[in-house]
């Protein structure tokens, strides 16, 4: 069931296309088939909207963390990080001191994979946009790539591990490196 909840669009497009073809064909039962397909499309859309998968929850936490970085809210960032990873909180605080993210800084190409245990997830993403270096008021356009690990704690997903990757070759680099 996870595949259609993660991406229902192929099935929605097939049902809609079938409805259009049934109407155009002029077959005696074409209207009935079209109505059934359109009702199924609407039902599937409502069902998919109601289902929030673990991968979507991780995506939401990533967006919450990015929004907190944009406004410089250390408390909100800390709430996204697991208690077992205090060094990540320190690194985040240092990052907030070093740079300010602009509104155009955004997450791209996000892939979330929930592991077999259902309690751990890996998220690979790119985050691109403009940032301001606080020490010199230098504004730069940056392209970053990240590999993160999330753990389900209570009712929320919490960040437990972060690796920054070189956007070109994928080699690990320091989280706060200037590159």
N, C-alpha and C positions, 0 to 999 in steps of 0.2 A: 504494500500500500504506500510505501514511502516514495516511490518514484513519481506517482502522480501528484502527491502532495508537495513535492519539491518543485516539479515542473509540470503543471497540468496542461500547458499550452498545446503540445502536439495533439492530445486527445480532444481538446476543445476545438482546435482547427479542423480536425477530421470530422467531428460531428457537425460543425457549421458547414463545411464543404459538402458533406453528404446531404444536408438539408437544402442547400442551394441547387445541387445537381438534381435532387428529387423534384424540386419545384420547376426547374427548367425543362426536365425530361417530358413533362406532360403526361406521365403515366397516371392511370386511374387512381392509384393509391399514393401518388407523389405528395399530395398535400398532407396526408396522414403521416407519412414517413418524415416529412419536413417538420411537422409539429412535434412529433416524438423526439426527433434529433435536437430541436431547439429547446424543448423542455429538459432533455437530458443534459444539454450544454449548460443551461441555467442552473440546474441542480448540482452539477459537478462544480461549477464556479462557486456557488454558495458553500458547498461542502469543503472545497479546498481552502476557501477563505477562513473557515472555522477551525481548520486544523493547523496548529503551530508545531512544526517538527523541531527536534533538538537542534538541527542545523540552523533553522531560522532563529531559534533562541540565541545561539552563539552569534549569528549575524547581528542581532539586536544589541547584544552586549558590546560587540565591536563598535557599532555605531554610537552607542551611549558613551563609550570610552573616547572615541574621536571627538564627539561633541563636548565632552568635559575638557579635553585638551585644548580645543578651540577657545573656550572661555576661561581657561586656567583654573578649573575647579579640582584641586587636589583631592578633596574629600570624595567627590564622585568617582574619580579615577581609582582611589584606594578601595572603594566599595566593589569595583570590578575585579580587583586582584585578590587572590586567595591569601588567607592568613599565613599559609605555609611558604609564601614567597615574599618576605619582607624586603629583599634586595630589589625586587621589581618596583616596589613602592619608592624606594630611594632613587632608583634610576629614573622613574617617572618625574619625581620632584626635581632632579637635576635637569632633565629635559625641559621642564616648564621654565626653569631659570634661564636656560640657554636660548630658547626660541619661542616665538608666538606663531601659531598657525592661523592662516587667513580663512575666510569663509569658503574659498574655492578649493581648499585641501579636502580631498575625498578618497574614499575607498573604491578600488577597481579590482576586477578579476578575482573576486572572493570565491574560494572553494573550501567548503567545510566537509570534513569526513569524520563521522562519529564512529569511534572504535567499537569492536564487538562487545565490549563490556557495557556499552551504553552510558558510561559514566565519564568518559574521556573523549575529547574531540580535538582534531588537528585542523587548524585554519591556515590556509596559505593565501596571501593577499598582496596586492600592490596598493600603495597609498601615494597619491601624487597631488601636487599643488604648490602654492606659494607659501613661504614662511619668512618671518622676519627674525634675524639674529639679534637678540636683545642687547648684546654688548656693543655693537657698532651700528645698529639700525640698518644693517644690510638686508635687502630683500632678495630672496633667491627662489627660483622655481626648482623644486626637487622631485625626484622620482625614487621611490623606495619600494622595497620588497621585504615581506615579513613571513616568518613561519612561527605560529603560536600554538600553544597547547592549553586547552581549557578543561576544567574538571567540574563535574556537577556536584555542587555543595548545597545541601538542603534543597531549595527550590530554584536555585540560580546557577548559572554557569560562571565560574571564576577563572581568571587567567592565572596559570601556574608557571608558564615558561614562554620566553620570547627569544627568537633568533632573528637578527636582521641579516638579510642576504643582499649581496651585490645585485642590482637590478639587471645587469648584463650577463654575468657568468654564473650567478647563483651561489657563489662562495660566501661562507659566513663572514661577517664583519662586525665590528663593535657597534653596539646599539647607538651610542652617542658620537660615533665617528663623523667627521665633517664631510666625508664623501657623499 
